[in-house]
Amino acid sequence: MGYLYTALILLITMLLLHLFTSEDKVLGKILFWAFVARAGVMLFDSFVYSGLPYLTASDASRFHQMGLRFAEFGFAELIYPPYPTGSTLYAYWIGMVYSFFGTEERAVVKAFNILAGVFTVYNGYHISRLLWTRGIAIQNAWILALFPLLVVYSQNFLREAFFAYFLTLGIWYFLSWYKLGRTHHIFFSILSISLSSAFHVGALMSLLALALYNVWIFFHSFFIGKTYSAGRTIFSTLVLLGGLYFMNATGWGLPSIGGEGALQEFGVEELIEERGGDRRTGRAAYLTGMTASSTADVVWQTPIRAVYFLFAPFPWMLNSVWDLVGLMDALFYLLILFGIYKSLPVIRQNPSRVIILLMLLGMVIMFAWGVTNYGTGMRHRAKIVTLAICVAPSLYPFRRLVFDRAKQTWNVIYTSRWFRN
């Protein structure tokens, strides 16, 4: 029965893709190939060869084993709150799926991951469309659809797919509120980002970035005499503070920084001591011995930790042939960072672009302090790659450059038709 449920979920995914893209054939084609890539890897891993050498295999196995233990309680008991947050929430979700469908067929859970992964591409397209042009949005959607580790993580037992889906959905709603004036979308934005933070506290940095943005836009509106903009900002700030208060009062999404009441009780010194300790273990560990015990340590160590988080493993850190996968992934991020750097002049021209960049920077800093090895770092940076690509419009010329320079190659000429707007 597990195979039938998997097929049904995949069929529903295809039907949803058709419904959401019926008026946009180009986007529909992109999402179709995003689905094919993810479903293809999942089917091969589930039914042909289950020994694919994922660098995150231990993390995925841990989540799955926790999910199996949750499934023993039965769906009737799992459906009622309170629900866990953090990494345990994803395992809890696995247990609910297994207990509801009455099967422990792994492909059922993976099919839901694929659904979230494909619609993350959909969200990324609309974020890019609100920030830039349709051409750039199409390019970004293609990159997200075929980004190697996004494909892998969208069908593995990892929370990245759900984290990225709710995060990008919340940011899409925020941009819709800001640019199109749809007031109710600020509620949906905070709700979606809060759901993302339930899977990992890193999404909390997005809400804090929104708070900083609202403070800036309020004073800007006040000084230029736009009372309407100031009123909107005050309203959205109250909604935002209400969301933060709820999270703090309930501990929703905050287990790694103290849980209930953490925002006022967890002091800066305690946080530095907890996150700055030497917790590095395993073959892929890096910066072993680097610790932080003061604010000054945080200041000088943050750039170093961010560089290791974004670009490890470096060539001198390779210990096996499969580490080359991590090296190639790091090279992708180097290219994306270059695209962001080249795009800074146009990013600064629009406040909505600036706030997305601030969200990205905040999450990079948080993950850089939480990651202890490059295996874990690879899947954590996959949480934010959608945002990184959305604020890198200078990647756009690479698409035409590749096909123009290689137009004598028959295979490139044939495949280039899939990338036309």
Sine and cosine of phi, psi and omega as CSV:
sin_phi,cos_phi,sin_psi,cos_psi,sin_omega,cos_omega
0.00,0.00,-0.48,0.88,-0.01,-1.00
-0.86,0.51,-0.62,0.79,0.02,-1.00
-0.90,0.43,-0.64,0.77,0.01,-1.00
-0.92,0.40,-0.66,0.75,0.03,-1.00
-0.90,0.44,-0.64,0.77,0.03,-1.00
-0.88,0.48,-0.73,0.68,0.02,-1.00
-0.87,0.49,-0.63,0.78,-0.01,-1.00
-0.91,0.42,-0.70,0.72,0.00,-1.00
-0.90,0.43,-0.66,0.75,0.03,-1.00
-0.91,0.42,-0.62,0.79,0.05,-1.00
-0.90,0.43,-0.68,0.74,0.04,-1.00
-0.88,0.47,-0.63,0.78,0.04,-1.00
-0.86,0.51,-0.71,0.70,0.01,-1.00
-0.90,0.43,-0.63,0.77,0.03,-1.00
-0.91,0.42,-0.65,0.76,0.04,-1.00
-0.90,0.43,-0.63,0.77,0.05,-1.00
-0.87,0.49,-0.67,0.75,0.02,-1.00
-0.90,0.43,-0.68,0.73,-0.02,-1.00
-0.91,0.42,-0.66,0.75,-0.08,-1.00
-0.98,0.19,-0.29,0.96,-0.07,-1.00
-0.82,-0.57,0.31,0.95,-0.07,-1.00
-0.88,0.48,-0.45,0.89,-0.02,-1.00
-0.98,-0.19,0.08,1.00,0.01,-1.00
-0.68,-0.74,1.00,-0.01,-0.09,-1.00
-0.91,0.40,-0.56,0.83,0.00,-1.00
-0.91,0.40,-0.74,0.67,0.04,-1.00
-0.89,0.46,-0.62,0.78,0.04,-1.00
-0.87,0.50,-0.63,0.77,0.03,-1.00
-0.91,0.42,-0.65,0.76,0.02,-1.00
-0.89,0.45,-0.73,0.68,-0.02,-1.00
-0.92,0.39,-0.53,0.85,0.06,-1.00
-0.87,0.48,-0.72,0.69,0.00,-1.00
-0.95,0.31,-0.50,0.87,0.13,-0.99
-0.88,0.47,-0.67,0.74,0.03,-1.00
-0.91,0.41,-0.71,0.70,-0.02,-1.00
-0.87,0.49,-0.69,0.72,-0.01,-1.00
-0.88,0.48,-0.72,0.69,-0.05,-1.00
-0.95,0.32,-0.70,0.71,0.00,-1.00
-0.92,0.40,-0.57,0.82,0.01,-1.00
-0.89,0.45,-0.71,0.70,0.03,-1.00
-0.91,0.42,-0.66,0.75,-0.01,-1.00
-0.90,0.44,-0.71,0.70,-0.01,-1.00
-0.91,0.42,-0.65,0.76,0.03,-1.00
-0.90,0.44,-0.71,0.71,-0.04,-1.00
-0.93,0.38,-0.59,0.81,-0.09,-1.00
-0.99,0.10,-0.56,0.83,-0.19,-0.98
-0.84,-0.54,-0.15,0.99,-0.02,-1.00
-0.92,-0.40,-0.86,0.51,-0.03,-1.00
-0.55,-0.83,0.90,-0.44,-0.10,-1.00
-1.00,-0.09,0.19,0.98,-0.06,-1.00
-0.97,-0.25,0.46,0.89,0.03,-1.00
-0.85,0.52,0.72,-0.69,-0.13,-0.99
-0.99,0.14,0.95,0.30,0.06,-1.00
-0.95,0.32,0.67,-0.74,0.08,-1.00
-0.95,0.32,-0.27,0.96,-0.01,-1.00
-0.96,-0.28,0.41,0.91,-0.09,-1.00
-0.87,0.50,-0.62,0.78,-0.04,-1.00
-0.92,0.39,-0.63,0.77,0.04,-1.00
-0.90,0.43,-0.71,0.70,0.00,-1.00
-0.89,0.45,-0.66,0.76,0.02,-1.00
-0.90,0.43,-0.62,0.79,0.01,-1.00
-0.90,0.43,-0.72,0.69,0.03,-1.00
-0.87,0.49,-0.67,0.75,-0.04,-1.00
-0.92,0.40,-0.67,0.74,0.01,-1.00
-0.91,0.43,-0.63,0.78,0.08,-1.00
-0.89,0.45,-0.65,0.76,0.02,-1.00
-0.89,0.47,-0.64,0.77,0.04,-1.00
-0.89,0.46,-0.61,0.79,0.03,-1.00
-0.93,0.36,-0.63,0.78,0.06,-1.00
-0.90,0.44,-0.60,0.80,-0.04,-1.00
-0.88,0.47,-0.41,0.91,0.00,-1.00
-0.90,0.43,-0.37,0.93,0.00,-1.00
-0.96,0.27,-0.43,0.90,-0.03,-1.00
1.00,-0.04,0.51,-0.86,-0.10,-1.00
-0.90,0.43,-0.61,0.79,-0.04,-1.00
-0.86,0.52,-0.54,0.84,0.02,-1.00
-1.00,0.07,-0.57,0.82,-0.04,-1.00
-0.95,0.32,-0.45,0.89,-0.11,-0.99
-0.93,0.37,-0.37,0.93,-0.06,-1.00
-1.00,-0.03,0.61,-0.79,0.07,-1.00
-0.93,0.36,0.20,-0.98,0.10,1.00
-0.98,0.18,0.51,-0.86,0.02,-1.00
-0.98,-0.22,0.56,-0.83,0.05,-1.00
-0.96,0.28,0.26,-0.97,0.10,-0.99
-0.78,-0.63,0.05,-1.00,-0.04,-1.00
0.97,0.24,-0.45,-0.89,-0.04,-1.00
-0.89,0.46,-0.49,0.87,-0.02,-1.00
-0.92,0.39,-0.45,0.89,-0.02,-1.00
-0.88,0.47,-0.65,0.76,-0.01,-1.00
-0.92,0.40,-0.66,0.75,0.07,-1.00
-0.89,0.46,-0.61,0.79,0.06,-1.00
-0.88,0.47,-0.66,0.75,0.05,-1.00
-0.88,0.47,-0.68,0.73,0.04,-1.00
-0.86,0.52,-0.71,0.71,0.02,-1.00
-0.88,0.48,-0.64,0.77,0.02,-1.00
-0.91,0.43,-0.66,0.75,0.00,-1.00
-0.89,0.45,-0.75,0.66,-0.01,-1.00
-0.89,0.46,-0.69,0.73,-0.05,-1.00
-0.95,0.32,-0.55,0.83,0.00,-1.00
-0.94,0.33,-0.71,0.71,-0.05,-1.00
-1.00,0.08,-0.17,0.99,0.03,-1.00
0.92,0.38,0.53,0.85,-0.02,-1.00
-0.55,-0.83,0.41,-0.91,0.10,-1.00
-0.91,-0.41,0.45,0.89,0.07,-1.00
-0.95,0.33,0.88,-0.47,-0.12,-0.99
-0.87,0.48,-0.52,0.85,-0.07,-1.00
-0.90,0.45,-0.40,0.92,0.01,-1.00
-0.90,0.44,-0.74,0.67,0.03,-1.00
-0.90,0.43,-0.67,0.74,-0.02,-1.00
-0.89,0.45,-0.55,0.83,0.02,-1.00
-0.89,0.45,-0.62,0.78,0.07,-1.00
-0.92,0.39,-0.62,0.78,0.07,-1.00
-0.86,0.51,-0.65,0.76,0.01,-1.00
-0.89,0.45,-0.66,0.75,0.05,-1.00
-0.83,0.55,-0.74,0.67,0.02,-1.00
-0.91,0.42,-0.64,0.77,-0.03,-1.00
-0.91,0.41,-0.68,0.74,-0.01,-1.00
-0.91,0.41,-0.66,0.75,-0.03,-1.00
-0.98,0.20,-0.21,0.98,0.21,-0.98
-0.92,0.38,-0.63,0.78,0.10,-0.99
-0.88,0.48,-0.67,0.74,0.04,-1.00
-0.86,0.50,-0.72,0.69,0.04,-1.00
-0.89,0.46,-0.68,0.74,-0.01,-1.00
-0.88,0.48,-0.60,0.80,0.06,-1.00
-0.87,0.49,-0.73,0.68,-0.07,-1.00
-0.95,0.32,-0.54,0.84,0.11,-0.99
-0.89,0.46,-0.74,0.68,0.01,-1.00
-0.90,0.44,-0.59,0.81,0.00,-1.00
-0.91,0.41,-0.60,0.80,0.02,-1.00
-0.97,0.24,-0.40,0.92,-0.01,-1.00
-1.00,0.00,-0.57,0.82,-0.17,-0.99
-0.74,-0.68,-0.72,-0.69,-0.01,-1.00
-0.93,-0.37,0.20,-0.98,0.02,-1.00
-0.90,0.43,-0.62,0.79,0.01,-1.00
-0.86,0.51,-0.71,0.71,0.03,-1.00
-0.92,0.40,-0.63,0.78,0.01,-1.00
-0.89,0.45,-0.65,0.76,0.04,-1.00
-0.90,0.44,-0.72,0.70,0.03,-1.00
-0.85,0.52,-0.73,0.68,-0.02,-1.00
-0.88,0.47,-0.61,0.79,0.02,-1.00
-0.90,0.43,-0.64,0.77,0.05,-1.00
-0.89,0.46,-0.69,0.72,0.00,-1.00
-0.88,0.48,-0.71,0.71,-0.01,-1.00
-0.92,0.40,-0.59,0.80,-0.02,-1.00
-0.90,0.44,-0.58,0.81,-0.12,-0.99
-0.91,-0.42,0.13,0.99,0.03,-1.00
-0.87,0.49,0.87,-0.50,-0.23,-0.97
-0.78,0.63,-0.81,0.58,-0.09,-1.00
-0.97,0.22,-0.36,0.93,0.16,-0.99
-0.91,0.42,-0.61,0.79,0.06,-1.00
-0.90,0.44,-0.71,0.70,-0.03,-1.00
-0.91,0.42,-0.75,0.67,-0.08,-1.00
-0.95,0.32,-0.36,0.93,0.02,-1.00
-0.96,0.28,-0.19,0.98,0.01,-1.00
-0.81,-0.59,0.16,0.99,0.02,-1.00
-0.97,-0.26,0.18,-0.98,-0.02,-1.00
-0.98,0.18,0.92,0.40,-0.01,-1.00
-0.70,-0.71,0.48,-0.88,-0.08,-1.00
-0.99,0.12,-0.04,1.00,-0.08,-1.00
-0.84,0.55,-0.64,0.76,-0.06,-1.00
-0.89,0.45,-0.69,0.72,-0.02,-1.00
-0.96,0.29,-0.64,0.77,0.06,-1.00
-0.84,0.54,-0.77,0.64,-0.06,-1.00
-0.92,0.39,-0.60,0.80,-0.01,-1.00
-0.88,0.47,-0.79,0.61,-0.04,-1.00
-0.93,0.37,-0.57,0.82,0.03,-1.00
-0.90,0.44,-0.77,0.64,-0.02,-1.00
-0.92,0.38,-0.55,0.83,0.07,-1.00
-0.90,0.44,-0.69,0.73,0.02,-1.00
-0.89,0.45,-0.64,0.77,0.00,-1.00
-0.95,0.32,-0.60,0.80,0.09,-1.00
-0.87,0.50,-0.72,0.69,0.03,-1.00
-0.88,0.47,-0.63,0.78,0.01,-1.00
-0.88,0.47,-0.73,0.68,0.00,-1.00
-0.90,0.43,-0.58,0.81,0.06,-1.00
-0.90,0.44,-0.65,0.76,0.06,-1.00
-0.90,0.44,-0.71,0.71,-0.10,-1.00
-0.94,0.33,-0.72,0.70,-0.14,-0.99
-1.00,0.01,-0.50,0.87,-0.10,-0.99
-0.94,-0.35,-0.10,1.00,0.08,-1.00
0.96,0.29,0.40,0.91,0.01,-1.00
-1.00,0.05,1.00,-0.09,-0.19,-0.98
-0.85,0.52,-0.67,0.74,-0.06,-1.00
-0.90,0.44,-0.30,0.95,-0.03,-1.00
-0.95,0.32,-0.35,0.94,0.07,-1.00
-0.92,0.38,-0.55,0.84,0.09,-1.00
-0.91,0.42,-0.74,0.68,-0.01,-1.00
-0.90,0.44,-0.56,0.83,0.02,-1.00
-0.89,0.46,-0.77,0.64,-0.03,-1.00
-0.91,0.41,-0.62,0.78,0.04,-1.00
-0.88,0.47,-0.72,0.70,-0.04,-1.00
-0.92,0.40,-0.69,0.72,0.02,-1.00
-0.92,0.39,-0.56,0.83,0.06,-1.00
-0.90,0.43,-0.64,0.77,0.07,-1.00
-0.89,0.45,-0.62,0.79,0.05,-1.00
-0.90,0.43,-0.66,0.75,0.01,-1.00
-0.92,0.40,-0.38,0.92,0.07,-1.00
-0.90,0.43,-0.50,0.87,0.05,-1.00
-0.99,0.10,-0.50,0.86,0.08,-1.00
-0.33,-0.94,0.71,-0.70,-0.07,-1.00
-0.90,0.43,-0.23,0.97,0.02,-1.00
-0.84,0.55,-0.51,0.86,0.01,-1.00
-0.92,0.38,-0.31,0.95,0.05,-1.00
-0.86,0.51,-0.50,0.87,0.02,-1.00
-0.89,0.45,-0.46,0.89,0.06,-1.00
-0.92,0.40,-0.67,0.74,0.03,-1.00
-0.91,0.41,-0.63,0.77,0.03,-1.00
-0.91,0.40,-0.60,0.80,0.06,-1.00
-0.90,0.43,-0.63,0.78,0.08,-1.00
-0.88,0.47,-0.62,0.78,0.02,-1.00
-0.89,0.46,-0.70,0.71,0.04,-1.00
-0.88,0.48,-0.67,0.75,0.02,-1.00
-0.88,0.48,-0.70,0.72,-0.03,-1.00
-0.90,0.44,-0.62,0.78,0.05,-1.00
-0.88,0.47,-0.71,0.70,-0.01,-1.00
-0.90,0.44,-0.74,0.68,-0.06,-1.00
-0.92,0.38,-0.51,0.86,0.03,-1.00
-0.90,0.44,-0.77,0.63,-0.01,-1.00
-0.91,0.41,-0.59,0.81,0.04,-1.00
-0.90,0.45,-0.72,0.69,0.01,-1.00
-0.90,0.43,-0.62,0.78,-0.03,-1.00
-0.90,0.44,-0.70,0.72,-0.07,-1.00
-0.96,0.28,-0.44,0.90,0.02,-1.00
-0.99,-0.12,0.04,1.00,0.13,-0.99
0.99,0.13,0.30,0.95,0.03,-1.00
-1.00,0.00,1.00,0.04,-0.05,-1.00
-0.92,0.40,-0.52,0.85,0.01,-1.00
-0.90,0.43,-0.72,0.69,0.02,-1.00
-0.89,0.46,-0.63,0.78,0.03,-1.00
-0.90,0.44,-0.66,0.75,0.03,-1.00
-0.89,0.45,-0.69,0.73,0.05,-1.00
-0.87,0.50,-0.66,0.75,-0.03,-1.00
-0.92,0.40,-0.68,0.73,0.04,-1.00
-0.87,0.49,-0.69,0.72,0.01,-1.00
-0.87,0.49,-0.76,0.65,-0.03,-1.00
-0.91,0.42,-0.56,0.83,0.02,-1.00
-0.91,0.42,-0.65,0.76,0.04,-1.00
-0.89,0.45,-0.66,0.75,0.05,-1.00
-0.90,0.44,-0.69,0.73,0.01,-1.00
-0.89,0.46,-0.73,0.69,0.01,-1.00
-0.89,0.45,-0.59,0.81,0.07,-1.00
-0.88,0.47,-0.65,0.76,0.05,-1.00
-0.91,0.42,-0.67,0.74,0.03,-1.00
-0.91,0.41,-0.61,0.79,0.02,-1.00
-0.90,0.43,-0.67,0.74,0.01,-1.00
-0.88,0.47,-0.71,0.70,0.00,-1.00
-0.88,0.47,-0.67,0.74,-0.03,-1.00
-0.93,0.36,-0.64,0.77,-0.05,-1.00
-0.94,0.34,-0.51,0.86,-0.06,-1.00
-0.98,-0.19,-0.26,0.97,-0.08,-1.00
0.98,0.20,0.19,0.98,-0.06,-1.00
-0.89,0.46,0.91,-0.42,0.04,-1.00
0.98,0.19,0.16,0.99,-0.07,-1.00
-0.89,-0.46,0.42,0.91,-0.08,-1.00
-0.90,0.43,-0.51,0.86,-0.07,-1.00
-0.99,0.17,-0.14,0.99,0.06,-1.00
-0.82,-0.58,0.49,0.87,0.16,-0.99
0.91,-0.42,-0.19,0.98,0.06,-1.00
0.95,0.32,-0.63,-0.78,-0.10,-1.00
-0.85,0.52,0.78,-0.62,0.00,-1.00
0.97,0.25,0.24,0.97,-0.12,-0.99
-0.91,0.42,-0.58,0.81,-0.14,-0.99
-0.91,0.42,-0.45,0.89,0.03,-1.00
-0.96,-0.29,-0.30,0.95,-0.09,-1.00
-0.98,-0.20,-0.41,0.91,-0.05,-1.00
-1.00,0.05,0.97,-0.23,-0.09,-1.00
-0.96,0.29,0.29,-0.96,-0.01,-1.00
-0.89,0.45,-0.67,0.74,-0.03,-1.00
-0.89,0.45,-0.67,0.75,0.02,-1.00
-0.90,0.44,-0.65,0.76,-0.01,-1.00
-0.91,0.42,-0.68,0.74,0.03,-1.00
-0.89,0.46,-0.68,0.73,-0.03,-1.00
-0.90,0.43,-0.63,0.78,-0.04,-1.00
-0.96,0.29,-0.71,0.71,-0.05,-1.00
-0.99,0.13,-0.41,0.91,-0.08,-1.00
-1.00,-0.02,-0.01,1.00,0.03,-1.00
-0.95,0.32,0.29,-0.96,-0.01,-1.00
-1.00,0.09,1.00,-0.10,-0.03,-1.00
-0.93,-0.36,0.35,0.94,-0.16,-0.99
-1.00,0.07,0.86,-0.51,0.02,-1.00
-0.67,-0.75,0.29,-0.96,0.08,-1.00
1.00,-0.08,0.22,-0.97,-0.06,-1.00
-0.89,0.46,-0.58,0.82,-0.09,-1.00
-1.00,-0.04,0.24,0.97,-0.04,-1.00
-0.92,0.40,0.53,-0.85,0.07,-1.00
-0.66,-0.75,0.23,-0.97,-0.05,-1.00
0.79,0.61,0.60,0.80,0.03,-1.00
-0.88,0.47,0.77,-0.64,0.00,-1.00
1.00,-0.10,-0.27,0.96,0.04,-1.00
-0.98,0.19,0.87,-0.49,0.00,-1.00
-0.79,-0.62,0.28,-0.96,0.02,-1.00
-0.75,-0.66,0.69,-0.72,0.01,-1.00
-0.71,-0.70,0.07,1.00,-0.02,-1.00
-0.48,-0.88,0.21,-0.98,0.04,-1.00
-0.89,0.45,-0.59,0.81,0.03,-1.00
-0.87,0.49,-0.62,0.78,0.06,-1.00
-0.89,0.46,-0.63,0.78,0.01,-1.00
-0.89,0.46,-0.66,0.75,-0.05,-1.00
-0.89,0.46,-0.76,0.65,-0.08,-1.00
-0.99,0.12,-0.38,0.92,-0.01,-1.00
-1.00,0.07,-0.43,0.90,-0.07,-1.00
-0.84,0.54,-0.75,0.66,0.03,-1.00
-0.86,0.51,-0.62,0.78,-0.01,-1.00
-0.91,0.41,-0.73,0.68,0.00,-1.00
-0.90,0.44,-0.60,0.80,0.01,-1.00
-0.91,0.42,-0.66,0.75,0.03,-1.00
-0.89,0.46,-0.69,0.72,0.03,-1.00
-0.91,0.41,-0.65,0.76,0.01,-1.00
-0.88,0.47,-0.69,0.72,-0.09,-1.00
-0.98,0.19,-0.55,0.84,-0.22,-0.98
-0.84,-0.55,0.02,1.00,0.10,-1.00
-0.98,0.22,0.54,-0.84,0.13,0.99
-1.00,0.10,0.60,-0.80,0.12,-0.99
-1.00,0.09,0.32,-0.95,-0.07,-1.00
-0.78,0.62,-0.61,0.80,-0.04,-1.00
-0.97,0.25,-0.07,1.00,-0.01,-1.00
-0.99,-0.17,-0.01,1.00,-0.06,-1.00
-0.97,0.26,0.79,-0.61,-0.01,-1.00
-0.87,-0.50,-0.20,0.98,0.01,-1.00
-0.49,-0.87,0.24,-0.97,-0.03,-1.00
-0.90,0.44,-0.49,0.87,-0.03,-1.00
-0.97,0.25,-0.26,0.97,0.11,-0.99
-0.93,0.37,-0.29,0.96,0.07,-1.00
-0.89,0.45,-0.47,0.88,0.08,-1.00
-0.88,0.48,-0.70,0.72,0.04,-1.00
-0.90,0.43,-0.61,0.79,0.02,-1.00
-0.90,0.43,-0.68,0.73,0.03,-1.00
-0.90,0.43,-0.64,0.77,0.05,-1.00
-0.88,0.48,-0.67,0.74,0.02,-1.00
-0.90,0.44,-0.59,0.81,0.03,-1.00
-0.91,0.42,-0.57,0.82,0.08,-1.00
-0.88,0.48,-0.69,0.72,-0.01,-1.00
-0.93,0.37,-0.54,0.84,0.07,-1.00
-0.89,0.45,-0.67,0.74,0.04,-1.00
-0.90,0.43,-0.68,0.73,0.00,-1.00
-0.90,0.43,-0.68,0.74,0.02,-1.00
-0.88,0.47,-0.61,0.79,0.07,-1.00
-0.89,0.46,-0.64,0.77,0.04,-1.00
-0.89,0.45,-0.64,0.77,0.05,-1.00
-0.91,0.42,-0.69,0.72,0.00,-1.00
-0.86,0.50,-0.72,0.70,0.01,-1.00
-0.92,0.39,-0.36,0.93,-0.05,-1.00
-1.00,-0.04,-0.10,0.99,-0.09,-1.00
-0.81,0.58,-0.65,0.76,0.01,-1.00
-0.85,0.52,-0.62,0.79,-0.01,-1.00
-0.99,0.10,-0.44,0.90,0.06,-1.00
-0.90,0.44,-0.67,0.75,-0.04,-1.00
-0.91,0.41,-0.28,0.96,-0.04,-1.00
-0.97,0.23,-0.22,0.98,-0.11,-0.99
-0.69,-0.72,0.83,-0.56,-0.02,-1.00
-0.86,0.50,-0.58,0.81,-0.02,-1.00
-0.91,0.42,-0.56,0.83,0.06,-1.00
-0.94,0.35,-0.63,0.78,0.01,-1.00
-0.89,0.46,-0.68,0.74,-0.05,-1.00
-0.92,0.39,-0.57,0.82,0.07,-1.00
-0.90,0.43,-0.65,0.76,0.04,-1.00
-0.90,0.43,-0.62,0.79,0.05,-1.00
-0.91,0.42,-0.66,0.75,0.07,-1.00
-0.84,0.54,-0.74,0.68,-0.01,-1.00
-0.87,0.48,-0.72,0.70,-0.01,-1.00
-0.89,0.46,-0.67,0.74,0.02,-1.00
-0.88,0.48,-0.66,0.75,0.00,-1.00
-0.95,0.31,-0.56,0.83,0.08,-1.00
-0.87,0.50,-0.71,0.71,0.00,-1.00
-0.90,0.44,-0.70,0.72,-0.02,-1.00
-0.90,0.43,-0.72,0.70,-0.01,-1.00
-0.93,0.37,-0.58,0.82,0.01,-1.00
-0.87,0.49,-0.56,0.83,0.02,-1.00
-1.00,0.10,-0.25,0.97,-0.03,-1.00
-0.99,-0.17,-0.30,0.95,-0.08,-1.00
-1.00,-0.02,0.66,-0.76,-0.05,-1.00
-0.88,-0.48,-0.17,0.98,0.04,-1.00
-0.47,-0.88,0.36,-0.93,-0.15,-0.99
-0.97,0.24,-0.31,0.95,0.12,-0.99
-0.91,0.42,-0.76,0.65,0.07,-1.00
-0.92,0.40,-0.60,0.80,0.00,-1.00
-0.87,0.49,-0.58,0.81,0.00,-1.00
-0.88,0.48,-0.69,0.73,-0.02,-1.00
-0.98,0.19,-0.45,0.89,0.06,-1.00
-0.95,0.31,-0.62,0.79,0.02,-1.00
-0.96,0.28,-0.32,0.95,0.13,-0.99
-0.92,0.39,-0.35,0.94,0.06,-1.00
-0.92,0.40,-0.48,0.88,-0.13,-0.99
-0.92,-0.39,-0.02,1.00,-0.09,-1.00
-0.91,0.42,-0.50,0.87,0.03,-1.00
-0.87,0.49,-0.73,0.68,0.03,-1.00
-0.90,0.43,-0.65,0.76,-0.02,-1.00
-0.87,0.49,-0.68,0.74,0.01,-1.00
-0.93,0.37,-0.59,0.81,-0.03,-1.00
-0.92,0.40,-0.42,0.91,0.00,-1.00
-0.96,-0.28,0.43,0.90,0.02,-1.00
-0.82,-0.57,0.87,0.49,-0.04,-1.00
-0.91,0.42,-0.32,0.95,0.01,-1.00
-0.94,0.34,-0.12,0.99,0.15,-0.99
-0.95,0.31,-0.29,0.96,-0.12,-0.99
-0.83,0.56,-0.71,0.71,-0.02,-1.00
-0.89,0.46,-0.38,0.93,-0.03,-1.00
-0.88,0.47,-0.52,0.86,-0.03,-1.00
-0.88,0.47,-0.78,0.63,-0.02,-1.00
-0.94,0.33,-0.59,0.81,0.00,-1.00
-0.86,0.51,-0.70,0.72,-0.03,-1.00
-0.87,0.49,-0.74,0.67,-0.08,-1.00
-0.98,0.21,-0.50,0.87,0.05,-1.00
-0.93,0.37,-0.68,0.74,-0.03,-1.00
-0.96,0.29,-0.44,0.90,-0.08,-1.00
-0.93,-0.37,0.43,0.91,-0.12,-0.99
-0.93,0.36,-0.26,0.96,0.05,-1.00
-0.98,0.20,-0.20,0.98,-0.01,-1.00
-1.00,0.09,0.85,-0.52,-0.08,-1.00
-0.86,0.51,-0.67,0.74,-0.06,-1.00
-0.89,0.45,-0.63,0.78,0.01,-1.00
-0.93,0.37,-0.65,0.76,0.04,-1.00
-0.87,0.49,-0.66,0.75,-0.02,-1.00
-0.93,0.38,-0.71,0.70,-0.08,-1.00
-0.98,0.20,-0.33,0.94,-0.06,-1.00
-0.89,0.45,-0.40,0.92,-0.01,-1.00
-0.90,0.43,-0.36,0.93,0.03,-1.00
-0.97,0.25,-0.27,0.96,-0.08,-1.00
-0.97,-0.24,0.10,0.99,0.02,-1.00
-0.97,0.23,0.56,-0.83,0.01,-1.00
-0.94,0.34,0.00,0.00,0.00,0.00
